[in-house]
């Protein structure tokens, strides 16, 4: 089940590289893919099929149309942006993820605050 990460922006005293490392360590072992499309940004993406799609596919497999339910996929994306702000770092968080992913990111934010 997905959980929305409260959109937030905060300032911390640590340098950007150290902040990014904390988020990378927190994301280690989570379902999904961690990428950095641009410097200073981390994107955690997870694609999945809802349980209802599997049920419809199995029940509807007799007429083959039920297999179309397997085309239904959802994507959870959490974006973490980090940029230098004066002597510290500005962090921007937005997105939706698993309960575990959101809890880990909130844990990093709490440790930085």
N, C-alpha and C positions, 0 to 999 in steps of 0.2 A: 504494500500500500504506500502511496506517495504522500509526502508531507511537504508543505510549502515552507521554504526558508524565508523568514521575515526580511523584506528588503531593508538593508541597512548600510550606512556609511559611517565609518569611525576613523579616528586618528589614533595612532599608537606611536610610541617613542622608538621602537625597533626599526632597523634599516629594512628596506624592501626585500632584499635577498633572504634575510633571516625569516621574515614573515612568510614568504613563499615556501621556504623549506618546511616550516611548521605545517602549512596546509598540505603539502605533498606527503609528508609523513602521516598525517591524519587520514589522507585518502588511500593510503597503501592498504591493500586487501579488500577494498570495497568492490562490489559488483559494478562493472562499467569500465569506461575508458577515460583516462585522465590525459588531457592534451593542453598544449600551450600555443594557441594559434598566433598570438602576438606576444612580445616580451611584456612581462608584468601581468599576464592574464592566465588563469587556470580554468579549464572547463571540464567538469565531470559529467559524462553522458552515459546514460543507461537506457537501452531499448529492451522492451519486454512485451509479451503477449498476455493480456488479461485472462484470468481463469475462465471467464464466461466464453471467450473465443474457443478455448479448448473443448468446453462442454458442447457448444453448438457444433463444432467440427466433428466431434465423435458421434453425436446423436444424428447429425445430418449427413454423415459419410455414406449412408445407404444410397442417397440420391445424388451424391457428389457435390451438390450445391453447398452443403455444410462445410466442405473444405475451404470455401471462400472465406470463412470466418478466420482462417489462419493468416489471412492477409492483414488482419487488424493488429497493429502494433502501436504502443505508446512509447514516448520518449521523455525521460526525466533529464533535465539539464540544470546544473548549478554552475554559475559563473562567479569567479572570484577575481576581482581586479585590484592590483596593488600599484601605487605610484608614490614617488617621493613627494613629500609635502613639508617644506621647511627642513627642520632637523629630524623629522619623523616620517611616518608612512600613512597614507590614506588608503583604507580598505573599503571596497564596495562589494557587497554580497547580494545576489539575486538568484532565484530559481526554485526548482522543485526536485526533491530526491527521496530516497528511502529514509525511513526513520533513523536508521543507523548512520547514514551519510550526514543528515541534518544534525544529529546529535554530536557527531565528531567535529563538524565545522563549528557548531555553537560552543563546543568545548575549547577549541583553539581560540575563538573570540573571547571567551571568558578568561582564558589564561593570559591573553594579551592585554586585556582591560585593566 
